[in-house]
Amino acid sequence: MIRTDWTTNEAQEIHSLPFPDLIHRAQTIHRTHFDPTAIETASLLSIKTGGCPEDCGYCSQSAHHQTGVKATKLMDANDVIAAAKLAKAAGAQRFCMGAAWRSPKDRDMDKLGEMVRGVSELGLETCMTLGMLTPDQVASLKSAGLNFYNHNIDTSPEYYQKIASTRTMDDRLETIEYVRKGGIKVCCGGILGMGETEQDRISMLVTLATLSAHPDSVPVNLWNKVQGVPIQKRAEQVDPFALVRLVALARILMPASVVRLSAGRTGMSDELQALCFLAGANSIFVGNQLLTTENPAAWKDFELLDRLGMHTAPARTKTVAAQ
């Protein structure tokens, strides 16, 4: 049974379990829904970098912050498709395209659709993150064949106003609902290490786990240091065991969702990543770059999986439970 009625108190109690009990519970649930040896691989490309009008305090691409990131125009579709071919050759199963926008312009939709169709023809799953969408824009992307749409909530509802003022949590949740109703799978997670409390982290996961339907993918990001952004002044390194606990909690609260280790893996040891896999993480980004942040070299990822006796394969649920 997939629950969407979790309470914060329930989540806190689970999060506070003795570590062996927490991992055992998460791994047991993980095995019910997934092949525990399979890791989904995705690749991420910035198709339009910098110049974003949003003031998100963690982001190097905001026009409000002096970070040295230069604004670029939307890439040509042929160049995006060429990059997708390279990503597939490097072992990616899903190709994600991100644009630094508050929301796309209607005039951009035809070119975005061309990108989706071209990448799909390569046999890759497609994902985009373009900011807020209208229902008509969702319909356009669905018509082009888009599989996933990423729109992170970033943090807890309580902490959100401390990281951004140009949009609200409700704005983000509205787009997520448009995407879900429009028939595109939802990719939605958050960022750890921005000065939030443990309670904020738990609240973020409860927010996702109490949506009308759980996100199909839940990215867990560690904030990467960026000079020139407000978050830099209050950011804190995330304790490794705190990360594993959050991954385990995500797996327990959202048992059929793919949990992705996203930004911040360059700072994780092999042992920490292995613990996260044990706790229920079953997806990673492959490739040297994630938008404007670094990512481990692909050969290192494949070597680690080989050492663990794991493999790259679509980490799909065994059965799709009604939500």
C-alpha positions as CSV (number, residue, x, y, z in Angstrom):
1,M,0.0,0.0,0.0
2,I,1.3,3.4,-1.0
3,R,0.4,6.0,1.7
4,T,0.0,9.7,1.1
5,D,-1.2,10.5,4.6
6,W,2.1,10.6,6.6
7,T,2.4,12.9,9.5
8,T,5.5,14.8,10.6
9,N,5.5,13.0,13.9
10,E,5.5,9.6,12.2
11,A,8.3,10.7,9.9
12,Q,10.3,12.0,12.9
13,E,9.9,8.7,14.7
14,I,11.1,6.7,11.7
15,H,14.0,9.1,11.2
16,S,15.1,8.6,14.8
17,L,15.2,4.8,14.7
18,P,18.5,3.2,15.7
19,F,20.6,3.2,12.5
20,P,20.6,-0.6,12.0
21,D,16.8,-0.7,12.3
22,L,16.3,2.2,10.0
23,I,18.5,0.7,7.3
24,H,16.8,-2.7,7.6
25,R,13.4,-1.2,7.3
26,A,14.4,0.9,4.3
27,Q,16.2,-2.0,2.5
28,T,13.2,-4.4,3.1
29,I,10.8,-1.9,1.5
30,H,13.3,-1.2,-1.3
31,R,13.4,-4.9,-2.2
32,T,9.6,-5.0,-2.3
33,H,9.5,-2.5,-5.1
34,F,12.9,-2.6,-6.9
35,D,15.8,-4.8,-7.8
36,P,18.3,-3.8,-5.0
37,T,21.3,-4.3,-7.3
38,A,20.0,-2.0,-10.1
39,I,21.0,1.7,-10.4
40,E,19.3,4.0,-12.9
41,T,21.6,6.3,-14.7
42,A,20.7,9.8,-16.0
43,S,22.7,12.6,-17.7
44,L,22.0,16.3,-17.3
45,L,22.7,19.1,-19.8
46,S,22.2,22.9,-19.3
47,I,20.4,23.9,-22.5
48,K,20.2,27.5,-21.4
49,T,22.6,28.8,-18.7
50,G,22.5,31.8,-16.4
51,G,20.5,35.0,-16.4
52,C,17.6,33.6,-14.4
53,P,15.3,36.3,-12.9
54,E,14.6,34.2,-9.8
55,D,16.5,35.1,-6.7
56,C,17.0,31.6,-5.2
57,G,19.7,32.1,-2.7
58,Y,21.6,28.9,-3.5
59,C,21.8,29.2,-7.2
60,S,24.8,30.2,-9.3
61,Q,22.5,31.0,-12.3
62,S,20.5,33.7,-10.7
63,A,20.8,37.2,-12.3
64,H,20.5,38.6,-8.8
65,H,23.9,37.2,-7.7
66,Q,27.5,37.9,-8.9
67,T,28.8,34.3,-9.4
68,G,30.7,34.6,-12.7
69,V,28.2,32.4,-14.6
70,K,27.6,33.9,-18.0
71,A,24.1,33.9,-19.4
72,T,23.6,32.0,-22.7
73,K,20.8,31.6,-25.2
74,L,18.8,28.5,-25.6
75,M,20.9,25.8,-27.4
76,D,20.1,24.6,-30.9
77,A,18.1,21.4,-30.9
78,N,20.7,19.6,-33.1
79,D,23.4,20.4,-30.5
80,V,21.3,19.1,-27.7
81,I,20.6,15.8,-29.6
82,A,24.3,15.4,-30.3
83,A,25.1,15.8,-26.6
84,A,22.4,13.2,-25.9
85,K,24.1,10.7,-28.2
86,L,27.3,11.2,-26.2
87,A,25.5,10.7,-23.0
88,K,23.9,7.5,-24.2
89,A,27.3,6.2,-25.3
90,A,28.6,7.0,-21.8
91,G,25.9,4.8,-20.2
92,A,23.0,7.2,-19.5
93,Q,19.5,5.8,-19.7
94,R,17.7,9.2,-19.2
95,F,18.6,12.5,-20.6
96,C,17.7,15.6,-18.6
97,M,17.6,19.1,-20.1
98,G,17.7,22.2,-17.8
99,A,17.0,25.8,-18.7
100,A,17.7,28.7,-16.3
101,W,14.2,30.3,-16.6
102,R,11.5,31.5,-14.3
103,S,9.3,29.9,-17.0
104,P,9.6,29.2,-20.7
105,K,8.2,31.6,-23.3
106,D,5.5,30.2,-25.6
107,R,7.8,31.0,-28.5
108,D,10.3,28.5,-27.1
109,M,7.9,25.5,-27.0
110,D,8.4,24.4,-30.6
111,K,12.2,24.2,-30.1
112,L,11.8,22.4,-26.8
113,G,9.5,19.9,-28.4
114,E,12.0,19.3,-31.2
115,M,14.6,18.5,-28.5
116,V,12.3,16.0,-26.8
117,R,11.5,14.2,-30.0
118,G,15.1,14.0,-31.1
119,V,16.3,12.7,-27.8
120,S,13.4,10.2,-27.6
121,E,14.3,8.8,-31.0
122,L,17.7,7.9,-29.6
123,G,16.0,5.5,-27.2
124,L,16.6,7.6,-24.1
125,E,14.0,8.7,-21.6
126,T,13.5,12.4,-21.6
127,C,13.3,14.9,-18.7
128,M,13.2,18.7,-18.6
129,T,13.4,21.4,-15.9
130,L,12.4,24.8,-17.2
131,G,10.8,26.5,-14.3
132,M,7.1,27.1,-13.8
133,L,4.7,25.8,-16.5
134,T,1.2,26.6,-17.6
135,P,-1.3,23.8,-18.3
136,D,-0.9,24.6,-22.1
137,Q,2.9,24.3,-21.9
138,V,2.5,20.9,-20.1
139,A,0.2,19.7,-22.9
140,S,2.8,20.8,-25.5
141,L,5.6,18.9,-23.8
142,K,3.4,15.9,-23.3
143,S,2.5,16.0,-27.0
144,A,6.2,16.0,-27.9
145,G,6.7,12.9,-25.8
146,L,8.4,14.2,-22.6
147,N,8.6,11.5,-20.0
148,F,9.6,13.4,-16.9
149,Y,9.5,17.0,-15.6
150,N,11.8,18.1,-12.8
151,H,10.6,20.8,-10.5
152,N,12.2,20.6,-7.0
153,I,10.6,22.1,-3.9
154,D,14.1,22.6,-2.6
155,T,13.4,22.6,1.1
156,S,10.6,22.7,3.7
157,P,7.6,25.0,3.4
158,E,8.8,26.6,6.6
159,Y,12.3,27.4,5.4
160,Y,11.4,28.2,1.8
161,Q,10.9,31.9,2.3
162,K,14.5,32.2,3.6
163,I,15.9,30.9,0.3
164,A,13.8,32.7,-2.3
165,S,11.4,35.6,-2.6
166,T,10.5,35.7,-6.3
167,R,8.3,32.7,-6.0
168,T,6.6,30.7,-3.3
169,M,6.3,27.1,-2.3
170,D,2.7,27.2,-3.5
171,D,4.0,28.3,-7.0
172,R,6.2,25.2,-7.1
173,L,3.4,22.9,-5.9
174,E,1.1,24.3,-8.5
175,T,3.4,23.5,-11.4
176,I,3.9,20.0,-10.0
177,E,0.2,19.4,-10.0
178,Y,-0.1,20.7,-13.6
179,V,2.6,18.3,-14.7
180,R,0.9,15.3,-12.9
181,K,-2.5,16.1,-14.2
182,G,-1.0,16.6,-17.7
183,G,0.2,13.0,-17.7
184,I,4.0,13.7,-17.4
185,K,5.9,11.9,-14.7
186,V,7.0,14.1,-11.8
187,C,10.7,14.4,-10.7
188,C,10.8,16.4,-7.4
189,G,13.2,16.6,-4.5
190,G,15.3,19.0,-2.6
191,I,18.6,20.3,-1.4
192,L,20.4,19.6,1.8
193,G,23.0,21.8,3.5
194,M,21.5,25.3,3.0
195,G,21.4,26.1,6.7
196,E,18.1,24.3,7.2
197,T,17.4,22.2,10.4
198,E,16.9,18.5,10.6
199,Q,13.2,19.2,11.1
200,D,13.2,21.2,7.8
201,R,14.6,18.2,6.0
202,I,12.0,15.9,7.4
203,S,9.3,18.4,6.6
204,M,10.5,18.6,3.0
205,L,10.1,14.8,2.6
206,V,6.7,14.8,4.3
207,T,5.6,17.5,1.9
208,L,6.5,15.2,-1.1
209,A,5.1,12.1,0.6
210,T,1.7,13.8,1.2
211,L,1.2,15.0,-2.4
212,S,-1.9,13.5,-4.1
213,A,0.6,11.1,-5.8
214,H,4.3,10.6,-4.9
215,P,6.9,12.0,-7.3
216,D,8.1,9.3,-9.7
217,S,11.7,10.4,-9.0
218,V,13.0,12.1,-5.9
219,P,16.4,13.8,-6.3
220,V,18.5,14.4,-3.1
221,N,21.0,17.1,-3.6
222,L,23.9,18.3,-1.4
223,W,24.4,22.0,-1.8
224,N,27.7,22.8,-3.6
225,K,29.6,25.9,-2.5
226,V,29.0,28.8,-4.8
227,Q,30.8,32.1,-4.1
228,G,28.5,35.2,-4.4
229,V,25.2,33.7,-3.3
230,P,23.4,34.4,0.0
231,I,23.3,30.8,1.1
232,Q,27.1,30.7,1.2
233,K,27.0,32.6,4.5
234,R,24.9,30.0,6.4
235,A,25.5,26.8,4.5
236,E,26.7,23.8,6.5
237,Q,28.3,20.5,5.5
238,V,25.8,17.7,5.8
239,D,26.8,14.9,8.2
240,P,27.2,11.7,6.2
241,F,24.9,9.7,8.5
242,A,22.3,12.5,8.4
243,L,22.3,12.1,4.6
244,V,21.9,8.3,4.8
245,R,19.0,8.7,7.3
246,L,17.3,11.1,4.9
247,V,17.7,8.7,2.0
248,A,16.3,5.9,4.1
249,L,13.3,8.1,5.2
250,A,12.6,9.0,1.6
251,R,12.6,5.3,0.7
252,I,10.2,4.4,3.5
253,L,7.8,7.3,2.9
254,M,7.8,7.0,-0.9
255,P,8.5,3.3,-1.4
256,A,7.8,3.2,-5.2
257,S,9.7,6.3,-6.1
258,V,13.2,6.3,-7.6
259,V,15.5,8.1,-5.1
260,R,18.4,9.8,-6.9
261,L,21.7,10.9,-5.5
262,S,22.2,14.1,-7.4
263,A,24.4,17.1,-6.9
264,G,27.2,16.8,-4.3
265,R,28.5,13.3,-5.1
266,T,32.0,14.6,-5.7
267,G,32.2,15.1,-2.0
268,M,31.0,11.6,-1.1
269,S,33.2,8.7,-0.4
270,D,32.6,5.4,-2.1
271,E,31.6,4.0,1.3
272,L,29.0,6.8,1.8
273,Q,27.5,6.2,-1.6
274,A,27.3,2.5,-0.9
275,L,25.4,3.2,2.4
276,C,23.0,5.4,0.5
277,F,22.4,2.6,-2.0
278,L,21.8,0.3,0.9
279,A,19.3,2.8,2.4
280,G,17.3,2.9,-0.9
281,A,18.9,5.3,-3.3
282,N,18.7,3.7,-6.8
283,S,19.7,6.4,-9.3
284,I,22.6,8.6,-10.1
285,F,23.7,11.2,-12.6
286,V,26.6,10.2,-14.8
287,G,28.8,12.6,-16.6
288,N,31.4,15.2,-15.5
289,Q,29.0,18.1,-15.3
290,L,25.6,18.8,-13.7
291,L,24.4,22.2,-15.0
292,T,27.1,24.3,-13.4
293,T,28.5,21.9,-10.8
294,E,30.9,19.0,-11.1
295,N,30.0,15.3,-11.0
296,P,32.2,12.2,-10.6
297,A,33.8,10.8,-13.8
298,A,31.6,8.1,-15.4
299,W,34.4,5.5,-15.1
300,K,34.5,6.0,-11.3
301,D,30.8,5.4,-11.1
302,F,30.9,2.2,-13.1
303,E,33.9,1.0,-11.3
304,L,32.1,1.5,-7.9
305,L,29.0,-0.3,-9.1
306,D,31.2,-3.2,-10.3
307,R,33.0,-3.4,-7.0
308,L,29.6,-3.6,-5.3
309,G,28.2,-6.2,-7.6
310,M,25.6,-3.8,-8.8
311,H,24.6,-2.9,-12.4
312,T,23.1,0.0,-14.4
313,A,19.7,-0.9,-15.4
314,P,16.3,0.9,-15.4
315,A,15.4,0.9,-11.7
316,R,11.7,0.4,-12.3
317,T,9.2,-0.7,-9.7
318,K,8.3,-4.3,-9.8
319,T,4.6,-3.5,-9.5
320,V,2.9,-0.1,-9.7
321,A,0.7,0.3,-6.7
322,A,-2.4,2.5,-6.9
323,Q,-1.9,6.0,-5.6
